[in-house]
Amino acid sequence: MTGLRPPISLALLAALVLAGGCGDGAANAAGTIEVRDSAGVRIVRTTPAAWPPPEVWRLPDTPSVTIGVLEGDRDYELFQVTGVVGLPDGGTLVSEFGARLRYYDAEGRHVRTLEREGQGPGEAEAFSQMGAFRGDSIYLLTRRGWGVRGMDRMLVLSAGGDYGRDVSIDYPGSERTDSSETILGGAHGTHAVLADGSWLVEGVPRIVFGGRPVGELLPALSPIFRLGPDGAIVDTVARVWNGTWEHRPDQNRHWESVLGEADPPPVRARGTRIYRSSGREWVVDVWEASPVAGPEPGAGPTSRLALSYRLAVAPRPYTEQAREAYIAPTIAIFRDAVDDDARRAEYRARLESLKSPPHVPAVQDLEVDALGNVWLEEYRPPGPRSRTIARQRGIDIEAGPSRWVVLDPEGRLLGSVLLPVGLDVHEIGADYVLGLRRDELGVQYVVRYPVLKE
């Protein structure tokens, strides 16, 4: 994992921006920048000179590496890919549902396949997620049971696949603590790993209905837990917004989803920094995490909200046209609910009955590259989860390339990068994007694109 360069001083940051010292492209994209401190939090607010911002980097039309075939050599027939990671030697590691790991070299040639299915050390029934762990290792997650009491297990391997250790994680606080509080869903969020070997998970969202009037829109909150290398909770970073719900006490369940609400991007980590965006606005909050081994004997780690990056972009109101831009593709995707005219009309009526938030979401995904740059994917209806399902089912709702807006580690706006249609991003390195694409038959391909920064 690449470390961050030392933070720039506020005075120097302002001087560079005003003088155009960050380069013509970045200066033109950034427009004006205001930096201020509020209760110990450094706020970097950028008013872009133009929106969308101009392209700062680009990807070629053709990937430099493609892994996958429709049929033929079984070493390249990918099935239910759950993770893609770039290896230190330039190769690629692919995990598949079940417990299979496939290794490919820098040219995309198959090197070997490891089968990890079982109950012993270093084995699992199924992998649900994979990622880089402290730069020279990988982690794999598997679930033991489901629901709010489900337990995760993290398996750590060397980059070459040698067994390191595994840790079981039983999350606290899953039970309802208040009769007016409702737990929404049972799955925990995506994990992210910090440089000291601790990692993050976003807990299940909760909402409080007690004493609220019918029809009120209420926020759900999720805790971000920080866990030490042994799986124990060492810190609760924050309780963050995780959706808005309408109070409907006359229903069997007392809540209803809101049409076209933002799906918060997963919490991310790089070095000692923790990144999170609600997705509702062009805002990224950044926490600084102290080491698990505290500076004094017995001192526990802490995570402090230190930075907030904000782009002053006018939100788009949720007009009837914007609602229809969400409803139409949603109906097309969920074909099991709309196979005949009557069911299609019923499904549409239900969607049309839902309330909308005041504004269309801004951000649908967040990534942090190996240099500490923050990449924000611009929201496109019907949202990231529905779009992923559409790709899995071979339903074409893509209107063109996805636009990602890039900020440098100090929060300065660099510009836009257009990523290919249908690309699910798994990793962004210093000079590449690694991800997964599907063809019209749903066949999966791992692809690597160089990022051209001339």
C-alpha positions in Angstrom: 0.0 0.0 0.0 1.5 3.3 -1.1 1.8 5.9 1.7 0.5 9.4 1.3 2.9 12.3 0.8 3.1 14.8 3.7 0.1 17.2 3.9 0.5 20.6 2.3 0.2 23.7 4.5 -2.9 25.8 4.2 -1.0 28.9 3.1 1.0 27.0 0.5 -2.2 25.3 -0.8 -3.8 28.7 -1.3 -0.7 30.1 -2.9 -0.5 27.3 -5.4 -4.1 27.5 -6.4 -4.1 31.2 -6.9 -0.9 31.1 -8.8 -2.0 28.2 -11.0 0.9 26.2 -9.5 -0.9 22.9 -9.7 -0.7 22.9 -13.5 -2.9 24.4 -16.2 -5.4 21.5 -16.4 -5.9 21.3 -12.6 -6.1 25.1 -12.2 -8.7 25.4 -15.0 -10.7 22.6 -13.5 -10.5 23.8 -10.0 -11.7 27.4 -10.5 -11.5 28.8 -7.0 -10.7 27.1 -3.7 -11.5 28.2 -0.2 -9.7 26.6 2.8 -10.9 27.1 6.3 -10.8 25.4 9.7 -14.0 24.6 11.6 -13.7 22.9 15.1 -10.4 21.3 14.1 -11.7 20.1 10.7 -10.0 21.4 7.6 -12.6 22.2 5.0 -11.5 22.5 1.3 -14.3 23.9 -0.7 -13.9 24.1 -4.5 -16.0 26.1 -6.9 -15.3 24.5 -10.3 -14.6 26.7 -13.3 -16.9 24.5 -15.4 -19.1 21.5 -14.8 -18.5 18.8 -15.6 -14.8 19.5 -15.2 -12.6 18.9 -18.2 -10.8 15.6 -18.7 -7.5 15.4 -16.8 -6.5 11.9 -17.7 -7.9 9.3 -20.2 -8.1 5.6 -20.8 -7.4 4.0 -24.2 -10.2 2.4 -26.1 -8.7 -1.1 -25.7 -7.5 -2.6 -22.4 -3.8 -3.6 -22.1 -4.8 -6.9 -20.4 -8.0 -9.0 -20.8 -8.6 -12.2 -18.9 -11.6 -14.4 -19.8 -13.2 -16.4 -22.5 -16.7 -17.4 -23.6 -15.7 -21.1 -23.7 -12.5 -23.0 -24.3 -9.6 -23.1 -21.9 -11.1 -23.6 -18.4 -8.2 -21.6 -16.8 -9.8 -18.5 -18.4 -13.5 -19.4 -17.9 -14.4 -17.0 -15.1 -17.4 -17.8 -12.9 -19.0 -15.5 -10.3 -16.0 -13.3 -9.7 -16.0 -11.8 -6.2 -12.7 -9.8 -6.2 -9.9 -8.6 -8.4 -6.5 -7.4 -7.0 -3.3 -6.3 -8.7 -0.2 -8.1 -7.5 3.2 -6.5 -6.7 4.8 -8.2 -9.7 2.2 -6.7 -12.1 0.0 -9.8 -12.2 -3.6 -10.1 -11.3 -5.4 -12.3 -8.7 -9.0 -13.2 -9.2 -11.3 -14.7 -6.6 -14.5 -16.6 -7.5 -17.6 -17.5 -5.5 -16.8 -20.8 -3.9 -13.2 -20.7 -2.7 -11.1 -20.5 -5.9 -8.2 -18.2 -6.5 -6.8 -17.7 -10.0 -3.3 -16.2 -10.6 -2.4 -14.5 -13.9 0.9 -12.8 -14.9 1.3 -9.2 -16.1 0.3 -10.2 -19.6 -2.8 -12.0 -18.5 -1.5 -15.5 -18.9 -2.7 -18.1 -16.4 -0.1 -19.1 -13.8 -2.0 -21.3 -11.4 -5.3 -21.9 -9.6 -5.7 -22.6 -5.9 -8.7 -24.4 -4.5 -9.4 -23.3 -0.9 -12.8 -24.9 -0.3 -13.0 -26.7 3.1 -13.3 -26.2 6.8 -9.6 -26.2 7.9 -7.1 -23.3 8.3 -6.9 -21.2 5.2 -10.1 -22.7 3.8 -13.6 -21.5 3.3 -17.0 -22.5 1.9 -17.3 -19.3 -0.2 -15.4 -16.0 -0.6 -17.5 -12.9 -0.5 -14.8 -10.2 -0.9 -11.1 -9.9 -1.6 -8.7 -7.0 -1.2 -5.1 -5.9 -0.6 -3.8 -6.2 3.0 -0.9 -4.1 4.1 0.7 -4.0 0.7 2.2 -7.5 0.4 -0.7 -9.7 1.4 -4.4 -10.2 0.5 -7.5 -10.7 2.7 -10.6 -12.8 1.9 -13.9 -12.6 3.6 -16.5 -15.3 4.1 -19.8 -15.4 6.0 -20.8 -17.8 8.7 -24.6 -17.4 8.9 -26.7 -14.4 7.8 -28.9 -11.8 9.4 -27.9 -9.2 12.0 -26.0 -11.9 14.0 -24.1 -13.2 11.0 -20.4 -13.6 11.6 -17.6 -12.7 9.2 -14.3 -14.6 8.9 -11.2 -12.9 7.5 -8.5 -15.1 5.9 -5.1 -13.5 5.3 -2.8 -15.0 2.7 0.6 -13.9 1.2 0.4 -12.4 -2.3 1.6 -15.9 -3.5 -1.2 -17.7 -1.7 0.6 -18.9 1.4 -1.6 -19.2 4.5 -1.1 -16.5 7.1 -4.0 -16.5 9.6 -7.7 -16.2 9.9 -9.8 -14.2 12.3 -13.5 -14.6 13.2 -15.5 -11.4 13.7 -18.7 -11.2 15.8 -20.1 -7.7 15.5 -21.5 -6.2 18.7 -24.6 -4.1 19.0 -26.8 -6.0 16.5 -29.7 -6.3 18.9 -32.3 -3.6 19.1 -31.6 -1.4 22.0 -34.8 0.7 22.0 -38.4 -0.4 21.3 -38.7 2.5 18.8 -35.6 1.5 16.9 -35.7 -0.6 13.8 -32.8 -2.5 12.2 -32.9 -2.2 8.4 -31.3 -5.2 6.7 -28.9 -7.7 8.0 -25.7 -7.5 6.0 -22.6 -5.6 7.0 -20.9 -3.2 4.6 -17.8 -3.5 2.6 -14.5 -3.8 4.5 -11.4 -1.6 4.0 -7.9 -2.0 5.4 -5.7 0.6 7.0 -1.9 0.6 6.9 -1.5 -0.8 10.4 -3.4 -3.9 9.7 -6.7 -2.7 11.3 -9.7 -2.7 9.1 -13.1 -1.0 8.8 -16.7 -2.3 8.4 -19.9 -0.3 8.2 -22.5 -1.8 10.5 -26.2 -2.4 9.8 -28.3 0.8 9.5 -30.8 1.7 12.1 -33.7 4.1 12.2 -35.8 5.5 15.1 -39.6 5.9 14.4 -40.9 6.5 18.0 -43.1 9.6 18.2 -42.6 10.5 14.5 -45.6 11.6 12.4 -46.9 9.5 9.5 -45.2 10.3 6.2 -42.1 11.9 7.7 -38.8 11.2 6.0 -36.3 9.8 8.5 -32.6 9.2 8.3 -31.0 5.8 9.0 -27.6 5.8 10.7 -24.8 3.2 10.5 -21.8 2.8 12.7 -18.3 2.5 11.2 -16.4 0.1 13.3 -12.6 -0.2 13.4 -11.2 -3.7 14.2 -7.8 -4.6 15.2 -5.8 -7.4 13.5 -7.3 -9.9 16.0 -10.8 -9.0 15.0 -11.7 -7.1 18.2 -13.6 -3.8 18.0 -11.1 -1.1 18.9 -12.9 2.1 17.8 -16.2 3.3 16.6 -15.2 5.9 14.0 -18.5 7.6 13.5 -22.3 7.1 13.0 -23.0 8.1 9.4 -26.1 8.7 7.3 -27.2 5.6 5.4 -30.4 6.4 3.6 -33.8 8.0 4.1 -37.0 6.2 4.8 -40.7 7.2 5.0 -42.6 6.5 8.2 -45.7 4.4 7.3 -47.1 2.9 10.6 -50.2 1.6 8.9 -48.2 -1.0 7.0 -46.9 -4.4 8.3 -43.5 -2.8 8.4 -43.4 0.8 9.6 -41.1 2.1 6.9 -40.9 2.5 3.1 -38.0 3.2 0.8 -37.5 6.5 -0.9 -37.5 6.6 -4.6 -34.1 7.4 -6.1 -32.3 7.9 -2.9 -28.5 7.8 -2.8 -26.8 4.5 -2.0 -23.8 5.6 0.0 -20.5 4.5 -1.5 -18.5 2.0 0.6 -16.2 3.3 3.2 -12.6 3.4 1.9 -9.1 3.5 3.4 -5.6 4.5 2.3 -2.7 4.6 4.7 -4.0 6.2 7.9 -7.0 7.9 6.3 -10.6 6.8 6.2 -12.9 8.1 3.4 -16.7 8.3 3.3 -19.3 10.1 1.2 -23.1 9.9 1.7 -23.5 10.2 -2.1 -26.1 12.9 -1.7 -23.7 15.8 -2.4 -20.2 16.2 -3.8 -18.7 15.9 -0.3 -16.1 13.5 1.1 -15.3 13.3 4.8 -11.9 12.1 5.8 -10.9 10.7 9.2 -7.3 10.4 10.4 -6.7 7.1 12.4 -4.0 6.7 15.0 -2.2 3.4 15.2 -3.7 0.4 16.9 -0.7 0.4 19.2 -1.3 3.7 21.0 1.5 6.3 21.8 1.2 5.4 25.5 0.8 2.1 27.3 -2.8 1.2 27.4 -3.8 4.0 25.1 -6.4 2.9 22.5 -6.6 4.0 18.9 -8.7 7.0 17.9 -10.1 8.2 14.6 -10.6 11.9 14.2 -12.6 13.7 11.6 -9.9 15.9 10.1 -10.8 16.9 6.5 -13.9 17.6 4.4 -13.6 18.0 0.6 -16.5 19.8 -0.9 -17.4 20.7 -4.5 -19.8 23.6 -4.9 -22.0 22.1 -7.5 -25.7 23.0 -7.7 -27.9 20.0 -6.8 -30.4 18.8 -9.4 -34.0 18.9 -8.1 -36.1 15.7 -8.3 -38.5 16.6 -11.1 -41.0 14.3 -12.7 -38.5 13.8 -15.5 -35.8 12.8 -13.0 -38.2 10.4 -11.3 -39.1 8.7 -14.7 -35.4 8.4 -15.4 -35.2 6.2 -12.3 -38.5 4.3 -12.8 -38.2 3.2 -16.4 -34.9 1.4 -16.1 -35.8 0.0 -12.8 -38.9 -1.7 -14.4 -36.7 -3.0 -17.2 -34.2 -4.5 -14.8 -36.5 -6.3 -12.4 -38.2 -8.5 -15.1 -39.4 -11.0 -12.6 -41.9 -8.4 -11.3 -43.0 -7.1 -14.7 -43.4 -10.1 -17.1 -47.0 -9.1 -18.0 -48.9 -5.9 -18.4 -50.9 -6.1 -15.2 -47.8 -6.8 -13.0 -45.9 -4.1 -14.8 -48.6 -1.6 -14.1 -48.8 -2.7 -10.5 -45.1 -2.4 -10.1 -45.0 1.1 -11.7 -47.9 2.2 -9.5 -45.9 1.2 -6.4 -42.8 3.1 -7.6 -44.8 6.2 -8.4 -46.3 6.1 -4.9 -42.9 6.6 -3.3 -41.6 9.9 -2.2 -38.4 11.3 -3.5 -35.6 13.2 -1.7 -35.3 16.9 -2.6 -32.4 16.4 -4.9 -30.9 13.8 -7.3 -27.9 12.1 -5.8 -24.4 13.3 -6.8 -22.0 10.4 -6.2 -22.5 6.7 -6.7 -19.0 5.3 -6.0 -15.8 6.4 -4.3 -12.3 5.0 -4.8 -8.9 6.0 -3.6 -5.9 5.3 -5.9 -2.4 4.2 -4.9 -1.3 7.9 -4.8 -4.1 9.0 -2.5 -6.2 10.7 -5.2 -9.9 10.5 -4.5 -12.1 9.3 -7.4 -15.9 10.0 -7.3 -18.2 8.4 -9.8 -21.1 10.7 -10.9 -24.5 9.3 -10.1 -26.6 7.9 -13.0 -30.1 6.5 -12.5 -31.2 4.0 -11.4 -28.1 3.8 -9.1 -25.2 1.5 -8.7 -26.9 -1.6 -7.2 -29.6 -1.7 -9.9 -26.9 -1.0 -12.6 -24.8 -4.0 -11.3 -27.9 -6.3 -11.4 -28.6 -5.1 -15.0 -25.1 -6.0 -16.1 -25.4 -9.4 -14.4 -28.7 -10.1 -16.3 -27.4 -8.8 -19.6 -29.8 -5.9 -19.7 -28.5 -2.8 -21.5 -29.3 0.4 -19.7 -25.9 2.1 -20.2 -26.1 5.5 -21.8 -22.3 5.9 -22.3 -19.0 6.1 -20.4 -19.1 6.7 -16.6 -17.6 10.0 -15.5 -15.3 10.0 -12.5 -14.3 13.3 -10.8 -10.8 13.2 -9.3 -9.5 15.2 -6.3 -5.8 15.1 -5.2 -4.9 14.1 -1.6 -5.3 17.7 -0.5 -8.8 17.9 -1.9 -8.0 20.0 -5.0 -10.1 19.3 -8.1 -8.0 17.8 -10.8 -10.7 17.1 -13.4 -12.6 14.2 -14.9 -11.8 10.7 -16.2 -14.2 8.8 -18.5 -14.3 5.1 -17.8 -15.6 2.5 -20.4 -19.2 1.6 -20.5 -20.1 -1.3 -18.2 -16.8 -1.4 -16.2 -17.1 -2.4 -12.5 -14.0 -0.9 -10.9 -12.2 -3.1 -8.4 -8.9 -1.2 -8.0 -7.2 2.0 -9.1 -3.4 2.0 -9.1 -0.9 4.7 -9.7 -1.3 4.3 -13.5 -4.0 1.8 -14.1 -7.6 0.8 -13.6 -8.5 -2.8 -12.9 -12.0 -4.0 -13.1 -14.7 -6.4 -14.4 -16.8 -6.3 -17.5 -19.5 -8.5 -18.9 -20.5 -9.1 -22.5 -24.0 -9.4 -23.9 -24.2 -13.0 -22.8 -23.2 -12.2 -19.2 -19.7 -13.7 -19.6 -17.2 -12.0 -17.2 -13.8 -10.5 -18.2 -11.2 -9.0 -16.0 -9.6 -6.0 -17.7 -6.7 -3.7 -17.0 -6.6 -0.2 -18.6 -3.5 2.1 -18.4 -4.3 5.6 -17.2 -2.7 8.0 -19.6 -1.6 11.2 -17.8 0.3 13.0 -20.5 
